Amino acid sequence: MKNGIFLLLLLAFACKPEPKTVISPWVPYDQAGDLAENADHASRRMRYKRIQSTYKDRNDMWTDIQEQIAYFSEEDYQRLKPLIMEQDIPGIQDEIKSGNLSYEELTQWYLFRIVKFENDRDKHLNNMISVNPNAVAEARQKDKARTDSDHPIYGIPVILKDNIGMEGQPTTAGSYALRDNNAGDAFITKQIKANGGIILGKANLSEWANFYCSGCPNGFSTAGGQTLNPYGRKQFDTGGSSSGSGSTIAANYGAVAVGTETSGSILSPSSSSSLVGLKPTVGVLSRGGIVPLSSTLDTPGPMTRSVIDNAILLSAMAGEDPKDGATKDNPKNVKYWEDLNSGDLKGMRFGALKAFMGDSLYKLSVEKISSLGGVIVEIDPENTRLQGFRNLLNADMKADMVDYLRDYASSNVPFGSMNDLVEFNRGDSAIAMPYGQGLFEGILAEKVEGDSLVAMRKAIRENGIKYFDVPMTENNLDAVLSINNFSAGFAAAAHYPCLTVPMGYQTTGQPRSLTFIARPFEEDKLLKMGYAYEKATKARKIPAGYN
Protein backbone atom coordinates (compact mmCIF):
# COMPACT_ATOMS: atom_id res chain seq x y z
CA MET A 1 0.00 0.00 0.00
CA LYS A 2 2.78 2.41 0.99
CA ASN A 3 4.64 1.63 -2.24
CA GLY A 4 1.46 2.39 -4.22
CA ILE A 5 1.04 5.79 -2.54
CA PHE A 6 4.70 6.58 -3.14
CA LEU A 7 4.34 5.73 -6.85
CA LEU A 8 1.24 7.93 -7.13
CA LEU A 9 3.08 10.87 -5.54
CA LEU A 10 6.06 10.30 -7.83
CA LEU A 11 3.77 10.19 -10.85
CA ALA A 12 1.99 13.38 -9.77
CA PHE A 13 5.33 15.15 -9.32
CA ALA A 14 6.57 13.92 -12.70
CA CYS A 15 3.38 15.14 -14.41
CA LYS A 16 3.51 18.58 -12.82
CA PRO A 17 3.92 21.11 -15.65
CA GLU A 18 6.84 23.48 -15.86
CA PRO A 19 6.04 26.92 -14.39
CA LYS A 20 5.05 29.52 -16.96
CA THR A 21 6.60 32.29 -14.88
CA VAL A 22 9.74 32.27 -12.75
CA ILE A 23 10.51 35.57 -11.05
CA SER A 24 14.08 36.75 -11.50
CA PRO A 25 15.73 37.81 -8.23
CA TRP A 26 15.85 41.51 -7.46
CA VAL A 27 19.44 42.73 -7.29
CA PRO A 28 20.00 45.96 -5.31
CA TYR A 29 21.76 48.53 -7.48
CA ASP A 30 24.07 51.48 -6.95
CA GLN A 31 21.64 54.35 -6.46
CA ALA A 32 24.28 57.09 -6.54
CA GLY A 33 23.16 58.16 -10.02
CA ASP A 34 19.52 58.47 -8.94
CA LEU A 35 20.49 60.53 -5.92
CA ALA A 36 22.74 62.81 -7.98
CA GLU A 37 19.96 63.30 -10.50
CA ASN A 38 17.69 64.70 -7.77
CA ALA A 39 20.34 66.61 -5.83
CA ASP A 40 19.29 69.93 -7.37
CA HIS A 41 15.55 69.29 -7.56
CA ALA A 42 13.50 72.47 -7.20
CA SER A 43 11.76 70.94 -4.19
CA ARG A 44 14.10 70.36 -1.27
CA ARG A 45 11.85 67.50 -0.15
CA MET A 46 12.68 65.60 -3.33
CA ARG A 47 16.45 65.75 -2.87
CA TYR A 48 16.62 62.12 -1.88
CA LYS A 49 19.19 60.44 0.34
CA ARG A 50 17.91 56.94 -0.40
CA ILE A 51 15.68 55.26 -2.97
CA GLN A 52 15.83 51.57 -2.01
CA SER A 53 14.61 50.17 1.28
CA THR A 54 17.03 50.53 4.14
CA TYR A 55 16.58 46.98 5.45
CA LYS A 56 13.86 45.05 3.61
CA ASP A 57 14.73 42.64 0.79
CA ARG A 58 12.32 42.86 -2.16
CA ASN A 59 12.93 39.16 -2.82
CA ASP A 60 10.86 38.39 0.28
CA MET A 61 7.88 39.73 -1.67
CA TRP A 62 8.85 37.75 -4.74
CA THR A 63 8.89 34.57 -2.61
CA ASP A 64 5.33 35.32 -1.50
CA ILE A 65 4.25 35.92 -5.11
CA GLN A 66 6.17 33.20 -7.00
CA GLU A 67 3.92 30.21 -6.34
CA GLN A 68 0.82 32.36 -6.81
CA ILE A 69 1.72 33.29 -10.40
CA ALA A 70 3.85 30.28 -11.39
CA TYR A 71 1.22 29.14 -13.90
CA PHE A 72 0.16 32.63 -15.01
CA SER A 73 2.02 33.86 -18.09
CA GLU A 74 2.70 37.07 -20.00
CA GLU A 75 0.14 35.82 -22.53
CA ASP A 76 -2.46 35.49 -19.76
CA TYR A 77 -1.59 38.98 -18.58
CA GLN A 78 -2.06 40.53 -22.04
CA ARG A 79 -5.26 38.57 -22.73
CA LEU A 80 -6.90 39.76 -19.51
CA LYS A 81 -5.56 43.30 -19.60
CA PRO A 82 -8.58 44.87 -21.38
CA LEU A 83 -10.91 43.29 -18.81
CA ILE A 84 -9.03 44.66 -15.78
CA MET A 85 -6.81 47.65 -16.59
CA GLU A 86 -8.48 50.89 -15.39
CA GLN A 87 -11.82 49.10 -15.04
CA ASP A 88 -14.09 49.99 -12.14
CA ILE A 89 -15.43 47.38 -9.71
CA PRO A 90 -18.89 47.03 -11.34
CA GLY A 91 -17.19 46.46 -14.70
CA ILE A 92 -14.91 43.81 -13.25
CA GLN A 93 -17.84 42.10 -11.52
CA ASP A 94 -19.72 42.03 -14.84
CA GLU A 95 -16.77 40.22 -16.45
CA ILE A 96 -16.78 37.72 -13.57
CA LYS A 97 -20.50 37.08 -13.93
CA SER A 98 -20.19 36.63 -17.69
CA GLY A 99 -17.45 34.00 -17.22
CA ASN A 100 -14.76 36.03 -19.00
CA LEU A 101 -12.76 36.42 -15.80
CA SER A 102 -12.37 34.76 -12.41
CA TYR A 103 -11.33 36.22 -9.05
CA GLU A 104 -8.29 33.94 -9.19
CA GLU A 105 -7.20 35.40 -12.55
CA LEU A 106 -7.95 38.92 -11.35
CA THR A 107 -5.71 38.51 -8.32
CA GLN A 108 -2.95 36.84 -10.34
CA TRP A 109 -3.11 39.65 -12.90
CA TYR A 110 -2.40 42.28 -10.25
CA LEU A 111 0.41 40.24 -8.69
CA PHE A 112 1.97 39.62 -12.10
CA ARG A 113 1.78 43.34 -12.86
CA ILE A 114 3.43 44.24 -9.53
CA VAL A 115 6.39 42.01 -10.39
CA LYS A 116 6.45 43.20 -14.03
CA PHE A 117 7.09 46.80 -13.01
CA GLU A 118 8.58 46.53 -9.52
CA ASN A 119 11.30 44.13 -10.73
CA ASP A 120 12.38 46.67 -13.35
CA ARG A 121 15.09 49.04 -12.17
CA ASP A 122 13.88 51.78 -14.53
CA LYS A 123 10.20 51.43 -13.68
CA HIS A 124 9.92 50.43 -10.03
CA LEU A 125 7.94 52.75 -7.80
CA ASN A 126 8.77 51.28 -4.37
CA ASN A 127 5.09 51.48 -3.46
CA MET A 128 4.56 48.01 -1.95
CA ILE A 129 6.00 46.76 1.35
CA SER A 130 4.50 43.27 1.51
CA VAL A 131 2.14 40.90 -0.30
CA ASN A 132 -0.43 38.46 1.03
CA PRO A 133 1.00 34.97 0.27
CA ASN A 134 -2.53 33.52 0.38
CA ALA A 135 -4.24 36.04 -1.89
CA VAL A 136 -4.72 33.69 -4.86
CA ALA A 137 -5.88 30.81 -2.65
CA GLU A 138 -8.45 33.16 -1.10
CA ALA A 139 -9.54 34.28 -4.57
CA ARG A 140 -9.99 30.65 -5.63
CA GLN A 141 -12.34 30.14 -2.68
CA LYS A 142 -14.26 33.28 -3.65
CA ASP A 143 -14.84 31.79 -7.10
CA LYS A 144 -16.39 28.71 -5.52
CA ALA A 145 -18.57 30.57 -3.02
CA ARG A 146 -19.86 33.45 -5.16
CA THR A 147 -23.58 34.32 -4.88
CA ASP A 148 -25.88 36.90 -6.44
CA SER A 149 -26.24 38.76 -3.14
CA ASP A 150 -22.55 39.48 -2.52
CA HIS A 151 -21.32 42.96 -1.66
CA PRO A 152 -19.62 44.55 -4.72
CA ILE A 153 -16.25 44.35 -2.90
CA TYR A 154 -16.53 40.54 -2.92
CA GLY A 155 -13.45 38.96 -4.53
CA ILE A 156 -11.85 42.34 -5.22
CA PRO A 157 -8.12 42.78 -4.35
CA VAL A 158 -7.63 45.63 -1.87
CA ILE A 159 -4.29 47.21 -0.88
CA LEU A 160 -3.86 48.53 2.68
CA LYS A 161 -1.55 51.30 3.82
CA ASP A 162 1.02 49.65 6.07
CA ASN A 163 -0.15 51.33 9.25
CA ILE A 164 -3.39 49.30 9.08
CA GLY A 165 -3.43 45.93 10.83
CA MET A 166 -3.55 42.76 8.72
CA GLU A 167 -3.31 39.23 10.11
CA GLY A 168 -0.27 37.41 8.70
CA GLN A 169 1.75 40.46 7.66
CA PRO A 170 3.69 42.86 9.90
CA THR A 171 2.13 46.29 10.40
CA THR A 172 5.24 48.45 10.24
CA ALA A 173 4.05 52.05 9.71
CA GLY A 174 7.07 51.99 7.40
CA SER A 175 9.47 51.81 10.34
CA TYR A 176 12.38 49.63 11.35
CA ALA A 177 11.11 49.63 14.95
CA LEU A 178 7.84 47.85 14.02
CA ARG A 179 9.35 45.43 11.49
CA ASP A 180 8.13 42.45 13.57
CA ASN A 181 4.79 43.93 14.63
CA ASN A 182 2.62 40.94 13.74
CA ALA A 183 -0.59 42.64 14.80
CA GLY A 184 -4.01 41.23 13.96
CA ASP A 185 -6.60 42.65 11.59
CA ALA A 186 -7.68 46.22 12.13
CA PHE A 187 -11.44 46.68 12.45
CA ILE A 188 -11.76 47.99 8.86
CA THR A 189 -9.70 45.02 7.62
CA LYS A 190 -12.17 42.67 9.29
CA GLN A 191 -15.02 44.57 7.64
CA ILE A 192 -13.46 44.29 4.18
CA LYS A 193 -12.93 40.56 4.69
CA ALA A 194 -16.43 40.05 6.06
CA ASN A 195 -17.80 41.61 2.89
CA GLY A 196 -15.64 39.29 0.77
CA GLY A 197 -12.74 41.57 -0.15
CA ILE A 198 -9.24 40.11 -0.61
CA ILE A 199 -6.31 41.91 1.01
CA LEU A 200 -3.66 41.88 -1.69
CA GLY A 201 -0.88 43.39 0.41
CA LYS A 202 0.47 46.45 2.21
CA ALA A 203 1.47 49.76 0.61
CA ASN A 204 4.42 51.96 1.42
CA LEU A 205 3.85 55.28 3.18
CA SER A 206 5.58 58.31 4.57
CA GLU A 207 7.05 56.73 7.69
CA TRP A 208 4.94 57.02 10.84
CA ALA A 209 2.25 58.80 8.75
CA ASN A 210 4.58 61.71 7.93
CA PHE A 211 5.11 62.65 11.56
CA TYR A 212 8.62 61.36 12.05
CA CYS A 213 11.34 63.34 10.30
CA SER A 214 11.24 67.08 9.65
CA GLY A 215 11.36 68.20 6.01
CA CYS A 216 12.03 64.67 4.70
CA PRO A 217 10.58 63.42 1.40
CA ASN A 218 6.94 62.42 1.13
CA GLY A 219 6.72 58.68 0.56
CA PHE A 220 9.97 57.63 2.22
CA SER A 221 10.07 54.83 4.77
CA THR A 222 12.89 52.65 5.99
CA ALA A 223 10.72 49.60 5.24
CA GLY A 224 9.72 50.46 1.69
CA GLY A 225 12.27 52.98 0.49
CA GLN A 226 11.28 56.04 -1.50
CA THR A 227 7.82 55.79 -3.07
CA LEU A 228 7.85 57.26 -6.58
CA ASN A 229 5.09 58.88 -8.62
CA PRO A 230 4.15 57.03 -11.84
CA TYR A 231 3.17 60.33 -13.50
CA GLY A 232 6.70 61.64 -13.08
CA ARG A 233 9.12 59.18 -11.57
CA LYS A 234 11.59 61.17 -9.40
CA GLN A 235 10.09 64.29 -11.01
CA PHE A 236 6.77 64.75 -9.18
CA ASP A 237 6.09 64.47 -5.45
CA THR A 238 3.93 61.52 -4.39
CA GLY A 239 2.22 63.51 -1.69
CA GLY A 240 1.90 61.98 1.73
CA SER A 241 1.45 60.17 3.89
CA SER A 242 -0.64 57.57 2.01
CA SER A 243 1.92 57.75 -0.79
CA GLY A 244 2.04 54.05 -1.61
CA SER A 245 -1.74 53.72 -1.58
CA GLY A 246 -1.84 56.46 -4.21
CA SER A 247 1.05 55.23 -6.34
CA THR A 248 -0.16 51.59 -6.41
CA ILE A 249 -3.67 52.40 -7.59
CA ALA A 250 -2.48 54.99 -10.11
CA ALA A 251 -0.25 52.26 -11.60
CA ASN A 252 -3.06 49.63 -11.51
CA TYR A 253 -1.35 47.34 -8.99
CA GLY A 254 -4.67 46.69 -7.28
CA ALA A 255 -8.34 47.49 -7.69
CA VAL A 256 -8.61 49.90 -4.75
CA ALA A 257 -6.56 50.99 -1.74
CA VAL A 258 -7.08 52.27 1.77
CA GLY A 259 -5.22 55.30 3.08
CA THR A 260 -5.34 57.19 6.36
CA GLU A 261 -5.51 60.91 7.01
CA THR A 262 -4.86 63.25 9.88
CA SER A 263 -4.53 66.41 7.80
CA GLY A 264 -4.15 65.90 4.04
CA SER A 265 -2.70 62.38 4.02
CA ILE A 266 -5.41 60.98 1.72
CA LEU A 267 -6.16 64.15 -0.23
CA SER A 268 -2.51 64.93 -1.01
CA PRO A 269 -1.42 61.56 -2.50
CA SER A 270 -4.77 61.05 -4.21
CA SER A 271 -4.34 64.39 -5.97
CA SER A 272 -0.70 63.64 -6.78
CA SER A 273 -1.71 60.31 -8.36
CA SER A 274 -4.85 61.51 -10.19
CA LEU A 275 -7.16 59.44 -7.99
CA VAL A 276 -10.45 59.86 -6.20
CA GLY A 277 -9.70 60.16 -2.49
CA LEU A 278 -12.21 60.48 0.34
CA LYS A 279 -11.35 61.82 3.78
CA PRO A 280 -14.51 60.86 5.71
CA THR A 281 -15.92 62.53 8.77
CA VAL A 282 -14.05 61.30 11.84
CA GLY A 283 -16.04 58.34 13.16
CA VAL A 284 -17.58 57.11 9.89
CA LEU A 285 -14.78 54.51 9.83
CA SER A 286 -13.05 52.89 12.80
CA ARG A 287 -9.44 53.65 13.70
CA GLY A 288 -9.12 50.46 15.75
CA GLY A 289 -5.92 48.56 14.93
CA ILE A 290 -4.37 51.43 12.94
CA VAL A 291 -1.04 52.88 14.09
CA PRO A 292 -2.15 56.34 15.28
CA LEU A 293 -1.08 59.92 14.93
CA SER A 294 -4.01 61.80 16.47
CA SER A 295 -7.21 60.26 17.84
CA THR A 296 -8.76 63.72 17.51
CA LEU A 297 -8.29 63.88 13.73
CA ASP A 298 -7.33 60.44 12.35
CA THR A 299 -9.52 58.56 9.90
CA PRO A 300 -8.96 55.88 7.25
CA GLY A 301 -10.51 56.39 3.83
CA PRO A 302 -10.76 54.93 0.30
CA MET A 303 -8.39 55.83 -2.56
CA THR A 304 -9.62 54.70 -5.96
CA ARG A 305 -9.61 55.37 -9.69
CA SER A 306 -13.32 56.19 -9.81
CA VAL A 307 -16.03 57.64 -7.58
CA ILE A 308 -18.16 54.48 -7.71
CA ASP A 309 -15.24 52.37 -6.48
CA ASN A 310 -14.73 54.89 -3.68
CA ALA A 311 -18.36 54.54 -2.64
CA ILE A 312 -18.12 50.73 -2.71
CA LEU A 313 -14.97 50.58 -0.58
CA LEU A 314 -16.33 53.13 1.91
CA SER A 315 -19.44 51.01 2.38
CA ALA A 316 -17.36 47.83 2.78
CA MET A 317 -15.34 49.34 5.65
CA ALA A 318 -18.12 51.02 7.64
CA GLY A 319 -19.42 49.65 10.93
CA GLU A 320 -19.57 50.40 14.63
CA ASP A 321 -16.43 49.43 16.51
CA PRO A 322 -16.98 48.99 20.27
CA LYS A 323 -13.33 49.92 20.83
CA ASP A 324 -13.60 53.22 18.93
CA GLY A 325 -16.19 55.46 20.56
CA ALA A 326 -16.16 57.88 17.62
CA THR A 327 -18.07 55.28 15.53
CA LYS A 328 -21.01 55.02 17.92
CA ASP A 329 -24.40 55.90 16.38
CA ASN A 330 -22.82 57.04 13.09
CA PRO A 331 -24.14 56.05 9.62
CA LYS A 332 -23.88 52.30 8.97
CA ASN A 333 -24.86 49.86 6.24
CA VAL A 334 -25.19 52.70 3.75
CA LYS A 335 -25.00 51.47 0.17
CA TYR A 336 -23.23 54.61 -1.02
CA TRP A 337 -22.77 53.24 -4.52
CA GLU A 338 -26.39 52.41 -5.31
CA ASP A 339 -27.90 55.74 -6.35
CA LEU A 340 -24.90 57.82 -7.40
CA ASN A 341 -26.43 58.37 -10.82
CA SER A 342 -29.55 59.88 -9.29
CA GLY A 343 -27.65 62.99 -8.27
CA ASP A 344 -26.76 65.95 -10.47
CA LEU A 345 -25.40 69.43 -9.81
CA LYS A 346 -28.47 71.42 -10.89
CA GLY A 347 -29.38 73.95 -8.25
CA MET A 348 -26.62 72.87 -5.87
CA ARG A 349 -24.67 75.77 -4.44
CA PHE A 350 -20.86 75.76 -4.39
CA GLY A 351 -18.40 78.12 -2.76
CA ALA A 352 -15.45 78.88 -5.06
CA LEU A 353 -12.45 80.22 -3.15
CA LYS A 354 -11.39 83.57 -4.59
CA ALA A 355 -7.77 82.88 -3.69
CA PHE A 356 -7.71 79.92 -6.12
CA MET A 357 -9.48 81.51 -9.10
CA GLY A 358 -6.10 82.34 -10.66
CA ASP A 359 -5.44 78.62 -11.09
CA SER A 360 -6.50 77.84 -14.66
CA LEU A 361 -7.59 74.24 -13.99
CA TYR A 362 -9.59 75.29 -10.94
CA LYS A 363 -11.27 78.09 -12.85
CA LEU A 364 -12.19 75.73 -15.70
CA SER A 365 -13.62 73.25 -13.19
CA VAL A 366 -15.70 75.94 -11.54
CA GLU A 367 -17.02 76.95 -14.96
CA LYS A 368 -17.80 73.30 -15.77
CA ILE A 369 -19.83 72.94 -12.57
CA SER A 370 -21.69 76.12 -13.49
CA SER A 371 -22.44 74.71 -16.96
CA LEU A 372 -23.88 71.59 -15.30
CA GLY A 373 -26.38 73.73 -13.38
CA GLY A 374 -24.41 74.32 -10.20
CA VAL A 375 -24.69 77.77 -8.62
CA ILE A 376 -21.25 79.29 -8.00
CA VAL A 377 -20.67 81.81 -5.23
CA GLU A 378 -17.16 83.22 -4.88
CA ILE A 379 -16.15 83.28 -1.21
CA ASP A 380 -13.23 84.57 0.78
CA PRO A 381 -13.22 82.87 4.21
CA GLU A 382 -11.83 84.70 7.18
CA ASN A 383 -8.08 84.23 7.55
CA THR A 384 -8.27 82.04 10.64
CA ARG A 385 -5.21 80.47 12.26
CA LEU A 386 -5.30 77.01 13.77
CA GLN A 387 -3.22 78.03 16.77
CA GLY A 388 -1.66 75.03 18.51
CA PHE A 389 -2.29 72.49 15.71
CA ARG A 390 1.22 71.03 16.00
CA ASN A 391 0.94 70.90 19.79
CA LEU A 392 -2.31 68.95 19.45
CA LEU A 393 -0.66 66.39 17.16
CA ASN A 394 2.31 66.06 19.52
CA ALA A 395 0.14 65.56 22.58
CA ASP A 396 -2.23 63.16 20.89
CA MET A 397 0.49 60.96 19.43
CA LYS A 398 2.31 60.80 22.76
CA ALA A 399 -0.83 59.37 24.42
CA ASP A 400 -2.35 57.47 21.49
CA MET A 401 0.83 55.53 20.73
CA VAL A 402 0.84 54.14 24.27
CA ASP A 403 -2.72 52.91 23.71
CA TYR A 404 -1.85 51.31 20.36
CA LEU A 405 1.25 49.55 21.68
CA ARG A 406 -0.75 48.19 24.63
CA ASP A 407 -3.98 47.25 22.86
CA TYR A 408 -3.08 46.34 19.25
CA ALA A 409 0.64 45.76 18.68
CA SER A 410 1.88 42.17 18.83
CA SER A 411 3.33 40.94 22.09
CA ASN A 412 6.86 40.72 20.68
CA VAL A 413 7.04 44.50 20.13
CA PRO A 414 9.27 45.67 23.00
CA PHE A 415 7.99 49.27 23.26
CA GLY A 416 5.47 50.91 25.53
CA SER A 417 5.86 54.61 24.83
CA MET A 418 7.12 57.28 22.43
CA ASN A 419 10.25 57.56 24.55
CA ASP A 420 11.01 53.86 23.96
CA LEU A 421 10.68 54.36 20.19
CA VAL A 422 12.88 57.45 20.13
CA GLU A 423 15.60 55.69 22.13
CA PHE A 424 15.46 52.62 19.87
CA ASN A 425 15.86 54.78 16.77
CA ARG A 426 18.86 56.56 18.28
CA GLY A 427 20.50 53.19 18.86
CA ASP A 428 20.09 52.15 15.19
CA SER A 429 20.21 55.59 13.60
CA ALA A 430 21.95 54.52 10.36
CA ILE A 431 19.07 52.18 9.54
CA ALA A 432 16.16 53.68 11.45
CA MET A 433 16.43 57.40 10.70
CA PRO A 434 18.41 58.48 7.63
CA TYR A 435 16.56 61.82 7.75
CA GLY A 436 16.59 62.09 11.54
CA GLN A 437 13.53 61.99 13.80
CA GLY A 438 12.92 65.68 14.40
CA LEU A 439 9.15 65.38 14.78
CA PHE A 440 9.45 62.43 17.17
CA GLU A 441 11.83 64.49 19.30
CA GLY A 442 9.23 67.28 19.31
CA ILE A 443 6.62 64.88 20.67
CA LEU A 444 8.81 64.10 23.69
CA ALA A 445 9.33 67.82 24.31
CA GLU A 446 5.59 68.62 24.20
CA LYS A 447 4.27 70.07 27.48
CA VAL A 448 0.60 70.70 26.62
CA GLU A 449 -1.67 68.28 28.48
CA GLY A 450 -4.75 68.01 30.70
CA ASP A 451 -7.17 70.96 30.70
CA SER A 452 -4.88 72.98 28.43
CA LEU A 453 -5.05 70.25 25.78
CA VAL A 454 -8.84 69.99 26.08
CA ALA A 455 -9.18 73.76 25.62
CA MET A 456 -6.77 73.74 22.65
CA ARG A 457 -8.64 70.87 21.00
CA LYS A 458 -11.94 72.77 21.41
CA ALA A 459 -10.52 76.03 20.01
CA ILE A 460 -9.01 74.31 16.97
CA ARG A 461 -12.31 72.55 16.22
CA GLU A 462 -14.26 75.80 16.54
CA ASN A 463 -11.86 77.73 14.28
CA GLY A 464 -11.98 74.98 11.65
CA ILE A 465 -15.78 75.00 11.66
CA LYS A 466 -15.87 78.80 11.54
CA TYR A 467 -13.62 78.87 8.46
CA PHE A 468 -16.20 76.91 6.43
CA ASP A 469 -19.47 77.39 8.26
CA VAL A 470 -19.65 81.19 8.16
CA PRO A 471 -19.51 81.44 4.33
CA MET A 472 -21.54 78.24 3.91
CA THR A 473 -24.34 79.53 6.13
CA GLU A 474 -24.31 83.06 4.71
CA ASN A 475 -24.51 81.77 1.14
CA ASN A 476 -26.58 78.61 1.76
CA LEU A 477 -23.80 76.47 0.25
CA ASP A 478 -23.87 72.70 -0.24
CA ALA A 479 -20.08 72.45 -0.55
CA VAL A 480 -16.87 74.42 -0.80
CA LEU A 481 -14.52 73.80 -3.75
CA SER A 482 -10.78 73.61 -3.14
CA ILE A 483 -7.64 72.24 -4.84
CA ASN A 484 -5.79 69.06 -3.84
CA ASN A 485 -5.14 69.19 -0.08
CA PHE A 486 -4.93 73.00 0.09
CA SER A 487 -7.76 73.27 2.62
CA ALA A 488 -7.04 70.01 4.43
CA GLY A 489 -5.94 71.54 7.73
CA PHE A 490 -9.18 73.45 8.22
CA ALA A 491 -11.27 70.46 7.10
CA ALA A 492 -9.39 68.21 9.54
CA ALA A 493 -9.91 70.65 12.41
CA ALA A 494 -13.64 70.96 11.61
CA HIS A 495 -14.11 67.19 11.01
CA TYR A 496 -15.57 68.10 7.60
CA PRO A 497 -15.40 65.34 4.97
CA CYS A 498 -13.56 65.98 1.69
CA LEU A 499 -13.66 64.25 -1.69
CA THR A 500 -10.92 64.98 -4.23
CA VAL A 501 -11.53 64.11 -7.91
CA PRO A 502 -9.07 64.46 -10.85
CA MET A 503 -9.57 67.74 -12.73
CA GLY A 504 -6.65 67.62 -15.15
CA TYR A 505 -2.92 68.03 -15.52
CA GLN A 506 -0.57 70.99 -15.44
CA THR A 507 1.61 71.75 -18.48
CA THR A 508 4.34 69.64 -16.88
CA GLY A 509 1.98 66.64 -16.74
CA GLN A 510 1.59 66.83 -12.98
CA PRO A 511 -1.91 65.81 -11.81
CA ARG A 512 -4.29 68.31 -10.22
CA SER A 513 -7.59 67.64 -8.45
CA LEU A 514 -10.77 69.43 -7.47
CA THR A 515 -11.73 68.91 -3.83
CA PHE A 516 -15.34 69.04 -2.60
CA ILE A 517 -15.80 69.84 1.12
CA ALA A 518 -19.14 69.38 2.91
CA ARG A 519 -20.51 69.32 6.44
CA PRO A 520 -20.03 66.27 8.73
CA PHE A 521 -21.65 62.97 7.67
CA GLU A 522 -22.48 64.25 4.17
CA GLU A 523 -20.34 61.64 2.44
CA ASP A 524 -23.36 60.54 0.40
CA LYS A 525 -23.81 64.07 -0.95
CA LEU A 526 -20.09 64.42 -1.70
CA LEU A 527 -19.99 61.16 -3.63
CA LYS A 528 -22.98 62.18 -5.76
CA MET A 529 -21.35 65.55 -6.51
CA GLY A 530 -18.07 63.88 -7.36
CA TYR A 531 -19.78 61.31 -9.56
CA ALA A 532 -21.61 63.97 -11.59
CA TYR A 533 -18.41 65.99 -11.99
CA GLU A 534 -16.35 62.90 -12.92
CA LYS A 535 -18.94 61.78 -15.49
CA ALA A 536 -18.89 65.23 -17.13
CA THR A 537 -15.10 65.65 -17.20
CA LYS A 538 -13.50 62.18 -17.39
CA ALA A 539 -10.21 63.88 -16.53
CA ARG A 540 -8.15 60.91 -15.31
CA LYS A 541 -5.48 59.53 -17.66
CA ILE A 542 -3.31 56.43 -17.20
CA PRO A 543 0.32 57.32 -16.35
CA ALA A 544 2.19 57.06 -19.67
CA GLY A 545 4.89 54.64 -18.57
CA TYR A 546 2.42 52.28 -16.89
CA ASN A 547 -0.20 51.68 -19.57
C-alpha positions, 0 to 999 in steps of 0.5 A: 500500500505504501509503495502504491502511494509513493508511486502515485506521488512520484507520478503526480510530481513527474506530471507537474507542468513546468512553471510559466513564470519564474521571477528573477531575483531583485538585485539591489543597485548602486543608487548614486546616479539616482540621488545625484539626478535629484540633488538639485531638484527644485523641491528640497523635499525631493532631494533624496538620500535613499531610494531603495529600502534601508533593510527590507529585501524585495525578494521576500515579496517575490517569494510570497508571489512566486507560487501564486503566479507560477502558472500565469504567463505574460500571454495570460496577462495581455489577454486579460488586460482589457478586462481589468486595466483601469476598469471599475469594480462594477465592470470587473464584476460584470466580467466575472458574472459573464465568465470572461474572468475569475477572481483567481485570474484577477488577483494573479493579474495584479500580482503579475503586474506588480512584479512586471514593473517593480522588478524593473530598475527603470520602472519600479515605484517602491510602493509596496511593502508586503504581499499576502501569500494567500491572496490567490488561494483566497480568490480561488475560494471566492470563485467557488462561493460566489452568490448573487447577493454578494457585496460589490467588494466581494473577490476584489483585491484591496491594498492597505496602507502599512499602518493598518493591521492585517493578520499574517503580515507585519504592520510596520508604519514603514518603520524599522522599529515595528518590522516584527509587529505581527498585529491582527486585523484592524477593524476595517480590515475585518469589515473588508474581509467580512464583505468578501474583499481580498487583502492583496498586500500592504502599501508603502507610506511616509514613515509614521504617517509623515510625523517622524522626520522634519522636512524629509521626502513624502513617501519615504520609509525605511521599510519600503524605500522612497515611493515614486510617482508614476506620473513623473518618476523622481520628477513629481512628489507623491504627496503623503502620507498615504503615498504608496496607496496612491502610487499603487492604484495609479499604476493599476497594482490593485483594484482599490486601496485604503489610506489614512488621514490626519490632515491631508494624508489621503487628499494629497497623495490622491491628488498627486496620483490623479485618484479619487480620495475620500477623507470621511468625517471622523467616526464614519470609519473605525481607527481600531488597529491602525497605528495612530497619529491623532485620535482627535483627527485620524480617519482611514478612507478609500483611494480609488480610480473612480467615484463608484469604487470609492463609494463601494470601498467606503461602504465595505469598511463602515461599521460600529467598533466597540473599541472606537467610541467615535463610531457610535451611532454614526451612519452604517450599512449605507449602500453609497454606490447604489444611487450615485447616478440619481444625483446631479449638480443642478441647483446645488450651491458651491463656494469657489475660493477667490484665492484659487481663481487664478489657477486655470484648472480650478477656474475651468472646473468651476465653470464646468460645474456652473455649466452643469447647473451648479450655482457658483458663489465666490467666497473669501473665508476669514483668515483664521489660524489654527493656533496650537495644531502642531501641539495637538498632534504632539500631545495626541500621538504621545498618548495614542501611541501608548494605547496602540502599543498596549492594545493592538501591537503584537506581544513581541514588540518591546515598546510601551511609549514614544520615549522607547521608540525614540531611544530605539531609533537613536541606537540604530540611527543609520538604519532607522532614521536616515533623515533624523527623527525631528518630529518624534523628538518634538513629541517628547518635548511637548508640554501641553496636556490636561485641561490645556489640551482639552481647551486647545482641541476645542478652540481648533475645532471651533476655528476649523468649523468657523472657516467653512461654516460662516460662508456656507451659512451666509450663502446657503452652500452645499459644498466648498470647492478647493484644490488638492489638499490645500484646505485640508488643515481646516477640514481636519480641524472641523471634522468636515469630509472631503472628496478629491476628484481628478480635474486635469494636468498641469503643463508639466503633466503633474496631476491636479484635483478638485476637492469638494468639502461638505458638512459632517456625515455628508459623504453621500452628498459628496460622492454624488457631486463627485460622480456627476463631476467625474462623469462630465469631465473624465479627466483621469489619464493612465500614467504614460509609462504604466499603460 
